[in-house]
C-alpha cells in the first residue's frame, strides 16, 4: 500500500510499504476514505531529526472496515467508521469516566495518512456511522472532524465550563480554535472574542459564532480583549500551544476565571504562581481531548446540518500530494488539508 512517511524535518515522502495485518484479536483493518493533516503533525514536520526509517504519519481518518479480529464486536466488514485519534478499549475505569486518552490499553494512532490502517482496540476506537461512503462530500468531511479537531474544540469549551450567556476568548485561529468558537456558540456563549490575524480564518470564525476579532498580539492584544470584555474574559481557550499564546491567556482572563489549554504545549515552563494564577483564583485546565466520549453528543448536529465543522478543510489533495499538503500548512497557505483516497 501507499503511505506518507516522515524522514526528518520537512521531508515527507509517499512510499509503498507492506499492508498492515491483524496483530491482536482486538485489531481491525480499515481502508481509508478520508484522512487529513493536523496542526500537531507540524511539530514533527518542523523538528524531527533526519532518520533512515520513515515514520508513518496521521491520526485522523474515516474509512471502511476491511477485516476484524476475533475479539472485535459491534463492527463488520463494509461499515463506515470514524476513528478517535487515540486507541482505547472504551471499557476501562478511565474510559468509563470519560478519560479515554488515558485508557489502560490505549495508544496513539499515527498511520492514518495511508491506504490501509491497523486500528488497535477497534471495538472502542471505531465509531460506526449511520451513512455510507457515498454520502455527500460536505457531510463526510464534517464526520471526519469527530476524529480529533471538532472533538478537541468541544473539549476545550467543555473544560472551560462554557454555558449560556458566557463571555469566551479563543486564542488561535487554527482549525481547533475555530471549532472551539463553534463549540462555544453551540453551548450558549453570548460573546466570543477570537484572537487571530489571518483574515480568511477569522472570517470563518465569525461565521462559526465569533462576535469580535482581535488581531493584535502581546500586550496590545491583551489590552484590546480586556477593553472588549469589560476587564477580562471569564472563560479563555488557548488553542495554539506556544508560550506567547499562554501568556496572552493569562493576560486576558479575569479573576476567578478559567483557562482551558488544548494547544499541545511546546514549552515546559510558564507562569502559574502567586501573581499569575494563584491569588487571582484562576483555574488552569484542558489537556488532550478524549474525543470518543463526545462523538455521540456531537454526531446528531452534523447529521442534521445544524453544524458544519468540515468547513475548516480549505484544500483537498490525494495521497500522492501529502508532502505538498504539509508544506502548504507549514507556510500557512492552508488552514487544514483534507486527504482523499
Residue, then its C-alpha position, 0 to 999 in steps of 0.5 A: x500500500x501507499x503511505x506518507x512517511x516522515x524522514x526528518x524535518x520537512x521531508x515527507x515522502x509517499x512510499x509503498x510499504x507492506x499492508x498492515x495485518x491483524x496483530x491482536x484479536x482486538x485489531x481491525x483493518x480499515x481502508x481509508x476514505x478520508x484522512x487529513x493533516x493536523x496542526x500537531x503533525x507540524x511539530x514533527x514536520x518542523x523538528x524531527x531529526x533526519x532518520x533512515x526509517x520513515x515514520x508513518x504519519x496521521x491520526x485522523x481518518x474515516x474509512x471502511x472496515x476491511x477485516x476484524x479480529x476475533x475479539x472485535x464486536x459491534x463492527x463488520x466488514x463494509x461499515x463506515x467508521x470514524x476513528x478517535x485519534x487515540x486507541x482505547x478499549x472504551x471499557x476501562x475505569x478511565x474510559x468509563x469516566x470519560x478519560x479515554x486518552x488515558x485508557x489502560x490499553x490505549x495508544x496513539x494512532x499515527x498511520x492514518x495518512x495511508x491506504x490501509x490502517x491497523x486500528x488497535x482496540x477497534x471495538x472502542x476506537x471505531x465509531x460506526x456511522x449511520x451513512x455510507x461512503x457515498x454520502x455527500x462530500x460536505x457531510x463526510x468531511x464534517x464526520x471526519x472532524x469527530x476524529x480529533x479537531x471538532x472533538x478537541x474544540x468541544x473539549x476545550x469549551x467543555x473544560x472551560x465550563x462554557x454555558x449560556x450567556x458566557x463571555x469566551x476568548x479563543x486564542x488561535x485561529x487554527x482549525x481547533x480554535x475555530x471549532x472551539x468558537x463553534x463549540x462555544x456558540x453551540x453551548x450558549x456563549x453570548x460573546x466570543x472574542x477570537x484572537x487571530x490575524x489571518x483574515x480568511x480564518x477569522x472570517x470563518x470564525x465569525x461565521x462559526x459564532x465569533x462576535x469580535x476579532x482581535x488581531x493584535x498580539x502581546x500586550x496590545x492584544x491583551x489590552x484590546x480583549x480586556x477593553x472588549x470584555x469589560x476587564x477580562x474574559x471569564x472563560x479563555x481557550x488557548x488553542x495554539x500551544x506556544x508560550x506567547x499564546x499562554x501568556x496572552x491567556x493569562x493576560x486576558x482572563x479575569x479573576x476567578x476565571x478559567x483557562x482551558x489549554x488544548x494547544x499541545x504545549x511546546x514549552x515546559x515552563x510558564x507562569x502559574x504562581x502567586x501573581x499569575x494564577x494563584x491569588x487571582x483564583x484562576x483555574x488552569x485546565x484542558x489537556x488532550x481531548x478524549x474525543x470518543x466520549x463526545x462523538x455521540x453528543x456531537x454526531x446528531x448536529x452534523x447529521x442534521x446540518x445544524x453544524x458544519x465543522x468540515x468547513x475548516x478543510x480549505x484544500x483537498x489533495x490525494x495521497x500522492x500530494x501529502x508532502x505538498x499538503x504539509x508544506x502548504x500548512x507549514x507556510x500557512x497557505x492552508x488552514x487544514x488539508x483534507x486527504x482523499x483516497 
